[in-house]
């Protein structure tokens, strides 16, 4: 008779007791059923016609996180043999959180925590995040297991058996999707990565990893469906295929540090973002978990000898958390390493990455408890200025024109050499926008109030025009448009001129049409803020 764990996963079990070989390798509880069966109860599952019921609110979620309840529906969990500790909530994917994931669907994002938290056992309890909106098909539930000891380590790409190569692909359509990912999608992740890990290493890892390959195909299909007439349901099919292998792998200790699975989870998170407006009714509910993703990766990132691929994943998750912080206007409560604040000599890619960390610090200031600290504000403004003064000369634009028609309202033409130069300029300017708006020295009352806010609006408008000008002038560096769109979402309401509003609206619409990043909700919110009647037209 197979053990409960092997039977539930449809594995071949060798039946060795007290623990079979598969459970021994996974360091999991191995439970064999006793063979007892119970007769059907004669108690009727019915209630009296006079039964009074308590009224429920429109939305309610039932959770019971006790061991007894878990044991009643999961015989593989033995409450008598395991005592929950703080590490159990986070070290191997948060047992209670993974159970919650099985209730709300596989798009929760907790799978990434399962992979990354093994490198950095937290010292506090993780809280179960809110349930997200799910756009894909349902997937199999996650199984609850005890936490992974910090001592458990495995090498990247470790497998019990050598995986078979999946190339050459048999489907021409899949070959097209893979090429589309390399040419048009990977840059979402490699925007400041001079080694292009997601465009190079990830694709090569997918040669022998079906989970990673299906995540790539799912994201590529979703991007095509948002920018062309491509079948939108094809992305859901690859998404489901990916989770069929991803979820079981997350419960295996040997897969905890598999870089292919780490990449797959990050890719799937971008797929989820493509189904979410830049400003939604509850963006945190959709993208929850990114903060825990970054925390889990901090230890390996901080190591000077850590794999650069893990660092690439870290910064991809970092940027996702950054957008959450901006759109929800909450603090960016993540550790930023001293090297990220440095102005020492480094590669252009590192200089660009420093601006991303700088935006994180600015978010923490603007939306945190220090937002009224003049000293903290001045230090951040000094850092913003110092980056522009001390960055390498390679960041200088090779062409610059302030205004095409002399009106002072058109976007400037600012052309830069390489992608890190473009993104460094964008993130530094975005940080300046946030600092100008959240200047604690601005009077809130009195005669100087109106004049001060007029000066702030003028400075913000100039920065937004710069962001849009850089995005338009460097079309191949399309992630720069995403930064511009976030700035428009944050401060676009400060533009009162109709022509300016039309140009900003066109930037949002074109970004969604060409690159598939949702901006419809932002556009509608700005139109309401501008007082439009819903019949505004674009600029030819």
C-alpha positions as CSV (number, residue, x, y, z in Angstrom):
1,X,0.0,0.0,0.0
2,X,1.5,3.4,-0.9
3,X,1.8,6.1,1.7
4,X,-0.7,9.0,1.7
5,X,1.7,11.5,0.3
6,X,2.8,9.4,-2.7
7,X,-0.8,8.4,-3.4
8,X,-2.0,12.0,-3.4
9,X,0.8,13.0,-5.8
10,X,0.4,9.9,-8.0
11,X,3.9,8.9,-7.3
12,X,5.2,5.3,-7.3
13,X,5.8,4.4,-3.7
14,X,8.2,1.6,-2.6
15,X,6.1,1.0,0.6
16,X,9.1,1.0,2.9
17,X,8.1,1.7,6.5
18,X,8.2,3.7,8.6
19,X,9.2,6.1,5.9
20,X,9.3,5.5,2.1
21,X,12.2,6.5,0.0
22,X,10.5,9.6,-1.5
23,X,9.4,10.9,1.8
24,X,12.9,10.3,3.2
25,X,14.5,12.3,0.4
26,X,11.9,15.2,0.8
27,X,12.2,15.1,4.6
28,X,8.4,14.9,4.7
29,X,6.0,13.1,7.0
30,X,5.2,9.6,5.7
31,X,1.8,8.3,6.8
32,X,0.2,4.9,5.9
33,X,-3.5,4.5,6.2
34,X,-4.7,1.7,8.6
35,X,-7.2,0.4,6.1
36,X,-10.2,1.1,8.4
37,X,-13.4,2.2,6.8
38,X,-16.4,3.8,8.5
39,X,-20.1,3.2,7.6
40,X,-22.0,6.2,6.4
41,X,-23.6,8.1,9.2
42,X,-27.3,7.9,9.7
43,X,-27.4,11.5,10.9
44,X,-29.3,13.6,8.4
45,X,-27.6,16.7,7.1
46,X,-30.7,18.8,7.3
47,X,-32.0,21.6,9.5
48,X,-35.4,22.5,10.9
49,X,-37.6,24.8,8.9
50,X,-37.6,27.1,11.9
51,X,-33.8,27.3,12.0
52,X,-32.7,30.9,12.4
53,X,-29.5,31.9,10.6
54,X,-27.1,34.7,11.2
55,X,-26.9,37.3,8.4
56,X,-23.5,37.5,6.7
57,X,-21.8,40.5,5.0
58,X,-21.4,40.5,1.2
59,X,-17.8,39.3,1.5
60,X,-16.5,36.9,4.1
61,X,-13.6,34.5,4.3
62,X,-13.5,31.5,6.7
63,X,-10.1,30.6,8.0
64,X,-9.2,28.0,10.7
65,X,-5.5,27.7,11.2
66,X,-5.6,25.2,14.1
67,X,-3.6,21.9,13.9
68,X,-6.7,19.9,14.6
69,X,-8.6,21.3,11.7
70,X,-5.6,20.7,9.4
71,X,-5.3,17.2,10.6
72,X,-8.9,16.5,9.8
73,X,-8.5,17.1,6.1
74,X,-4.8,16.4,5.6
75,X,-3.8,13.0,6.9
76,X,-0.2,13.6,5.9
77,X,0.1,16.2,8.7
78,X,0.6,14.8,12.2
79,X,-0.1,17.4,14.9
80,X,1.4,15.2,17.6
81,X,4.7,14.9,15.9
82,X,5.3,18.6,14.9
83,X,5.1,21.8,16.9
84,X,4.6,25.0,15.0
85,X,7.4,27.6,15.4
86,X,8.0,31.0,13.9
87,X,10.1,29.4,11.2
88,X,7.2,27.2,10.2
89,X,5.3,30.2,9.0
90,X,8.0,31.2,6.5
91,X,11.0,29.0,6.0
92,X,9.5,26.6,3.4
93,X,6.7,28.5,2.0
94,X,4.7,29.2,5.1
95,X,2.7,26.1,5.9
96,X,-0.4,28.1,6.9
97,X,0.0,30.4,3.9
98,X,0.3,27.5,1.4
99,X,-2.9,26.1,2.8
100,X,-4.5,29.5,2.2
101,X,-3.1,29.4,-1.3
102,X,-4.8,26.1,-2.0
103,X,-8.1,27.8,-1.1
104,X,-7.7,30.9,-3.3
105,X,-5.8,29.7,-6.3
106,X,-2.2,29.5,-7.4
107,X,-1.6,33.1,-8.3
108,X,-1.1,34.2,-4.8
109,X,2.7,34.7,-5.3
110,X,3.5,32.7,-2.1
111,X,5.3,30.1,-4.2
112,X,8.1,32.6,-4.7
113,X,8.4,32.9,-0.9
114,X,8.6,29.2,-0.7
115,X,11.7,29.3,-2.9
116,X,13.5,32.3,-1.6
117,X,12.8,32.3,2.1
118,X,14.9,29.2,2.5
119,X,18.0,31.4,2.2
120,X,17.0,33.8,4.9
121,X,15.0,32.3,7.7
122,X,13.0,35.2,9.1
123,X,12.8,36.1,12.8
124,X,9.2,37.0,12.9
125,X,5.8,35.5,11.9
126,X,4.7,36.1,8.3
127,X,1.2,37.3,7.9
128,X,-1.1,35.6,5.4
129,X,-1.8,38.2,2.6
130,X,-5.1,39.1,1.0
131,X,-6.5,37.0,-1.8
132,X,-5.8,38.3,-5.2
133,X,-7.9,38.5,-8.3
134,X,-7.2,35.4,-10.4
135,X,-7.3,35.5,-14.1
136,X,-6.1,32.1,-15.0
137,X,-7.5,28.6,-14.7
138,X,-7.6,26.8,-11.3
139,X,-4.7,24.7,-10.3
140,X,-4.0,21.8,-7.9
141,X,-3.9,22.7,-4.2
142,X,-0.6,23.1,-2.3
143,X,0.1,20.5,0.3
144,X,1.1,21.5,3.9
145,X,4.5,20.4,5.2
146,X,6.7,21.3,8.1
147,X,9.3,24.0,7.6
148,X,12.7,23.4,6.0
149,X,15.6,23.7,8.4
150,X,18.1,26.5,7.4
151,X,20.8,23.9,7.1
152,X,19.1,22.2,4.1
153,X,20.9,23.4,1.0
154,X,20.9,22.2,-2.6
155,X,22.8,23.4,-5.6
156,X,21.0,25.2,-8.4
157,X,19.3,23.0,-11.0
158,X,19.6,20.0,-8.7
159,X,17.4,17.1,-9.6
160,X,17.2,13.5,-8.6
161,X,17.6,12.4,-12.2
162,X,19.1,14.2,-15.1
163,X,16.3,16.0,-16.9
164,X,15.7,15.4,-20.6
165,X,16.2,18.2,-23.1
166,X,13.0,19.8,-24.3
167,X,14.6,21.2,-27.4
168,X,14.1,21.2,-30.3
169,X,10.5,22.2,-29.7
170,X,7.9,20.2,-31.6
171,X,5.4,23.0,-32.0
172,X,6.1,25.9,-34.4
173,X,3.8,28.0,-32.3
174,X,5.8,27.4,-29.1
175,X,9.0,28.3,-31.1
176,X,7.3,31.6,-32.1
177,X,6.3,32.3,-28.4
178,X,9.9,31.6,-27.2
179,X,11.3,33.9,-29.8
180,X,8.8,36.6,-28.9
181,X,9.8,36.3,-25.3
182,X,13.5,36.8,-26.1
183,X,12.9,39.7,-28.5
184,X,10.0,41.6,-26.8
185,X,9.4,40.5,-23.2
186,X,12.7,39.6,-21.5
187,X,13.6,43.3,-21.4
188,X,10.9,43.8,-18.7
189,X,13.4,42.0,-16.4
190,X,16.7,42.9,-17.9
191,X,16.1,46.7,-18.0
192,X,19.3,47.4,-16.0
193,X,21.0,44.0,-16.2
194,X,24.1,44.2,-18.5
195,X,24.3,40.4,-18.5
196,X,20.7,40.0,-19.6
197,X,20.0,37.0,-17.4
198,X,16.3,36.7,-18.2
199,X,17.0,36.9,-21.9
200,X,20.0,34.6,-21.9
201,X,20.4,32.3,-18.9
202,X,16.7,31.8,-18.3
203,X,16.1,30.7,-21.9
204,X,18.9,28.2,-21.6
205,X,17.6,26.9,-18.3
206,X,14.3,26.3,-20.0
207,X,15.9,23.7,-22.3
208,X,15.6,21.1,-19.5
209,X,12.9,22.5,-17.3
210,X,9.3,22.3,-18.4
211,X,8.1,24.5,-15.5
212,X,10.2,27.4,-16.6
213,X,9.5,26.8,-20.3
214,X,5.8,26.9,-19.7
215,X,6.0,30.0,-17.6
216,X,7.9,31.7,-20.5
217,X,5.3,30.5,-23.0
218,X,2.5,31.7,-20.8
219,X,3.9,35.2,-20.4
220,X,4.8,35.5,-24.1
221,X,1.2,34.4,-25.0
222,X,-0.3,36.9,-22.5
223,X,1.9,39.7,-23.9
224,X,0.8,38.8,-27.5
225,X,-2.9,38.6,-26.5
226,X,-2.6,42.1,-25.1
227,X,-0.9,43.7,-28.0
228,X,-2.3,41.7,-30.9
229,X,-5.3,39.5,-31.7
230,X,-3.5,36.4,-30.4
231,X,-5.7,33.8,-28.6
232,X,-6.0,35.0,-24.9
233,X,-6.8,31.6,-23.6
234,X,-3.5,30.1,-24.8
235,X,-1.7,31.9,-22.0
236,X,-4.1,30.3,-19.4
237,X,-3.3,26.8,-20.8
238,X,0.4,27.3,-20.4
239,X,-0.1,28.9,-17.0
240,X,-2.0,25.8,-15.8
241,X,0.6,23.5,-17.2
242,X,3.3,25.4,-15.4
243,X,1.5,25.2,-12.1
244,X,0.9,21.5,-12.4
245,X,4.7,21.0,-12.1
246,X,5.6,24.1,-10.1
247,X,3.5,23.4,-7.1
248,X,4.7,19.8,-6.4
249,X,8.3,21.0,-6.9
250,X,7.9,23.6,-4.3
251,X,7.1,21.0,-1.7
252,X,10.3,19.1,-2.4
253,X,13.3,20.3,-0.3
254,X,15.7,19.5,-3.2
255,X,13.9,22.1,-5.3
256,X,14.1,25.0,-2.8
257,X,17.2,26.6,-4.4
258,X,16.5,25.7,-8.0
259,X,17.2,28.8,-10.0
260,X,14.9,27.7,-12.8
261,X,12.0,27.6,-10.4
262,X,13.0,31.0,-9.0
263,X,12.9,32.4,-12.5
264,X,9.6,30.8,-13.3
265,X,7.9,32.4,-10.2
266,X,9.2,35.9,-11.1
267,X,8.0,35.4,-14.7
268,X,4.6,34.4,-13.5
269,X,4.4,37.5,-11.3
270,X,4.8,39.7,-14.4
271,X,2.1,37.7,-16.1
272,X,-0.2,38.6,-13.2
273,X,0.8,42.3,-13.5
274,X,-0.3,42.3,-17.1
275,X,-3.8,41.5,-15.9
276,X,-3.9,44.3,-13.4
277,X,-4.3,48.1,-14.1
278,X,-1.5,50.3,-13.0
279,X,-4.0,51.8,-10.5
280,X,-6.7,49.4,-9.4
281,X,-9.2,49.2,-6.6
282,X,-6.8,47.1,-4.5
283,X,-3.5,46.6,-6.2
284,X,-1.9,45.3,-3.0
285,X,-4.4,42.5,-2.9
286,X,-3.2,41.4,-6.3
287,X,0.5,41.8,-5.9
288,X,0.9,40.9,-2.3
289,X,3.9,38.9,-1.3
290,X,6.6,40.9,-3.2
291,X,8.0,42.2,0.1
292,X,8.5,38.7,1.4
293,X,10.1,37.7,-1.9
294,X,12.7,40.3,-1.5
295,X,13.3,39.6,2.2
296,X,13.8,36.0,1.4
297,X,16.5,36.9,-1.2
298,X,18.4,39.4,0.9
299,X,20.8,36.9,2.4
300,X,22.0,35.5,-0.9
301,X,22.1,39.0,-2.4
302,X,24.1,40.5,0.4
303,X,26.8,37.8,-0.1
304,X,29.6,39.1,-2.2
305,X,30.1,35.6,-3.7
306,X,26.4,35.1,-4.3
307,X,25.2,34.1,-7.8
308,X,24.5,37.1,-10.0
309,X,21.4,35.3,-11.3
310,X,19.9,35.4,-7.8
311,X,20.7,39.1,-7.7
312,X,18.9,39.6,-11.0
313,X,15.8,37.9,-9.5
314,X,16.2,40.1,-6.4
315,X,16.1,43.3,-8.4
316,X,13.1,42.1,-10.5
317,X,11.2,41.5,-7.3
318,X,12.5,44.8,-5.9
319,X,11.0,46.7,-8.8
320,X,7.7,45.0,-8.4
321,X,7.5,45.9,-4.7
322,X,8.6,49.5,-5.7
323,X,5.5,49.9,-7.9
324,X,3.3,48.5,-5.1
325,X,4.7,51.1,-2.7
326,X,4.1,53.9,-5.2
327,X,0.5,52.9,-6.1
328,X,-0.6,52.2,-2.6
329,X,1.4,55.0,-1.1
330,X,2.8,52.9,1.7
331,X,6.4,52.7,3.0
332,X,9.0,50.7,1.2
333,X,10.0,48.8,4.3
334,X,12.8,46.8,2.9
335,X,16.5,46.8,3.7
336,X,18.6,48.7,1.2
337,X,22.3,47.7,1.3
338,X,25.0,50.3,1.9
339,X,26.6,49.4,-1.5
340,X,23.4,50.6,-3.1
341,X,23.8,54.1,-1.6
342,X,27.4,54.3,-2.8
343,X,28.8,56.8,-5.3
344,X,32.0,54.8,-5.8
345,X,33.3,53.9,-9.2
346,X,31.2,51.1,-10.8
347,X,29.8,49.8,-14.1
348,X,27.0,51.7,-15.8
349,X,24.6,48.9,-14.8
350,X,25.4,49.4,-11.1
351,X,25.0,53.1,-11.4
352,X,21.5,52.6,-12.9
353,X,20.6,50.0,-10.2
354,X,21.5,52.6,-7.5
355,X,18.8,54.9,-8.7
356,X,16.2,52.1,-8.2
357,X,17.4,51.6,-4.6
358,X,17.2,55.4,-4.3
359,X,13.6,55.4,-5.3
360,X,12.9,52.8,-2.7
361,X,14.4,55.0,0.0
362,X,12.4,58.0,-1.2
363,X,9.2,55.9,-1.0
364,X,10.1,54.9,2.5
365,X,10.5,58.5,3.4
366,X,7.5,59.9,1.6
367,X,5.0,57.3,2.9
368,X,6.6,56.5,6.2
369,X,7.0,58.0,9.7
370,X,9.9,60.3,8.6
371,X,7.9,62.2,6.0
372,X,8.0,65.3,8.2
373,X,11.8,65.1,8.8
374,X,13.5,68.1,7.1
375,X,16.9,66.5,7.7
376,X,16.0,63.2,6.1
377,X,14.4,65.0,3.2
378,X,17.5,67.1,2.6
379,X,19.8,64.0,2.7
380,X,17.7,62.3,0.1
381,X,17.6,65.4,-2.1
382,X,21.4,65.7,-1.8
383,X,21.7,62.0,-2.9
384,X,19.5,62.7,-5.9
385,X,21.6,65.6,-6.9
386,X,24.9,63.8,-6.2
387,X,24.0,60.9,-8.5
388,X,23.5,63.3,-11.4
389,X,26.7,65.1,-10.6
390,X,28.9,62.1,-10.1
391,X,27.5,59.5,-12.5
392,X,29.8,58.5,-15.4
393,X,29.9,60.7,-18.5
394,X,28.5,57.8,-20.5
395,X,25.1,58.8,-19.0
396,X,25.2,62.1,-20.9
397,X,22.7,62.2,-23.8
398,X,24.2,62.2,-27.2
399,X,21.4,64.4,-28.5
400,X,19.2,66.9,-26.7
401,X,16.6,69.3,-27.8
402,X,14.5,71.1,-25.2
403,X,11.4,71.7,-27.3
404,X,10.5,70.7,-30.8
405,X,8.1,73.6,-31.5
406,X,9.1,76.2,-29.1
407,X,5.8,76.2,-27.1
408,X,7.5,74.9,-24.0
409,X,4.9,72.1,-23.7
410,X,6.2,69.4,-26.1
411,X,8.2,66.6,-24.7
412,X,12.0,67.1,-25.0
413,X,14.1,65.0,-27.3
414,X,16.7,63.2,-25.1
415,X,18.6,60.4,-26.7
416,X,20.9,58.2,-24.7
417,X,23.3,55.5,-25.6
418,X,22.4,52.3,-23.8
419,X,19.5,50.9,-21.7
420,X,21.2,51.5,-18.2
421,X,21.7,55.1,-19.2
422,X,18.0,55.5,-20.1
423,X,16.7,53.7,-17.0
424,X,19.1,55.5,-14.7
425,X,17.9,58.8,-16.0
426,X,14.2,57.7,-15.6
427,X,14.5,56.4,-12.0
428,X,16.5,59.4,-10.8
429,X,13.9,61.8,-12.3
430,X,11.1,59.8,-10.8
431,X,12.7,60.0,-7.3
432,X,13.0,63.8,-7.8
433,X,9.3,64.0,-8.6
434,X,8.5,62.3,-5.3
435,X,10.9,64.5,-3.3
436,X,9.5,67.7,-4.8
437,X,5.9,66.7,-4.0
438,X,6.7,65.5,-0.5
439,X,8.9,68.5,0.5
440,X,8.2,69.0,4.3
441,X,9.2,72.6,4.1
442,X,6.3,73.6,1.9
443,X,3.8,75.8,3.8
444,X,0.4,74.2,4.3
445,X,-1.4,77.3,5.3
446,X,-1.0,81.1,5.0
447,X,-0.2,83.5,2.1
448,X,2.8,81.4,0.9
449,X,0.7,78.3,0.4
450,X,-0.6,79.0,-3.1
451,X,2.7,80.3,-4.4
452,X,4.6,77.3,-3.1
453,X,2.3,74.8,-4.6
454,X,2.4,76.7,-7.9
455,X,6.2,76.3,-7.9
456,X,5.9,72.6,-7.0
457,X,3.5,72.0,-9.8
458,X,5.8,73.7,-12.3
459,X,8.8,71.6,-11.2
460,X,6.7,68.4,-11.3
461,X,5.4,69.1,-14.8
462,X,9.0,69.7,-16.0
463,X,10.1,66.3,-14.6
464,X,7.1,64.5,-16.1
465,X,7.8,66.0,-19.5
466,X,11.4,64.8,-19.2
467,X,10.3,61.3,-18.3
468,X,8.0,61.2,-21.3
469,X,10.6,62.8,-23.6
470,X,13.2,60.1,-22.6
471,X,10.6,57.4,-23.2
472,X,9.6,58.7,-26.6
473,X,13.2,59.4,-27.7
474,X,14.5,55.9,-26.9
475,X,11.8,53.5,-28.2
476,X,13.9,50.4,-27.9
477,X,14.2,51.0,-24.2
478,X,10.5,50.4,-23.7
479,X,10.7,49.9,-19.9
480,X,11.3,53.6,-19.7
481,X,7.7,54.1,-20.8
482,X,6.5,52.2,-17.7
483,X,8.4,54.6,-15.4
484,X,6.9,57.6,-17.3
485,X,3.4,56.0,-17.0
486,X,3.8,55.6,-13.2
487,X,4.8,59.2,-12.9
488,X,1.7,60.3,-14.9
489,X,-0.5,58.1,-12.7
490,X,1.0,59.8,-9.6
491,X,1.0,63.5,-10.5
492,X,-0.8,63.7,-13.9
493,X,-3.7,65.5,-12.2
494,X,-1.4,68.5,-11.6
495,X,-1.5,69.3,-15.4
496,X,-4.3,71.8,-16.1
497,X,-3.6,72.6,-19.7
498,X,-5.8,70.5,-22.1
499,X,-3.0,70.0,-24.6
500,X,-0.7,68.6,-21.9
501,X,-3.5,66.3,-20.7
502,X,-4.0,65.0,-24.2
503,X,-0.3,64.2,-24.6
504,X,-0.1,62.4,-21.2
505,X,-3.3,60.4,-22.1
506,X,-1.8,59.4,-25.4
507,X,1.4,58.2,-23.7
508,X,-0.7,55.9,-21.4
509,X,-2.8,54.6,-24.3
510,X,0.2,53.9,-26.6
511,X,2.1,52.1,-23.8
512,X,-0.8,49.7,-23.3
513,X,-1.4,49.2,-27.0
514,X,2.2,48.5,-27.9
515,X,3.6,46.9,-24.8
516,X,0.6,45.3,-23.1
517,X,1.1,47.0,-19.7
518,X,-2.4,48.0,-18.4
519,X,-3.0,51.7,-18.2
520,X,-6.8,51.9,-18.8
521,X,-7.7,52.4,-15.1
522,X,-5.1,55.2,-14.8
523,X,-6.4,56.9,-17.9
524,X,-10.0,56.8,-16.7
525,X,-9.0,58.2,-13.3
526,X,-7.1,61.0,-14.8
527,X,-9.9,61.9,-17.1
528,X,-12.2,62.2,-14.1
529,X,-9.6,64.3,-12.2
530,X,-9.2,66.6,-15.2
531,X,-13.0,67.1,-15.4
532,X,-13.3,65.6,-18.9
533,X,-16.8,64.7,-20.2
534,X,-15.4,61.4,-21.6
535,X,-15.1,62.7,-25.2
536,X,-11.5,63.8,-25.2
537,X,-9.6,63.1,-28.4
538,X,-5.9,62.3,-29.0
539,X,-3.2,64.3,-30.7
540,X,-2.4,63.5,-34.3
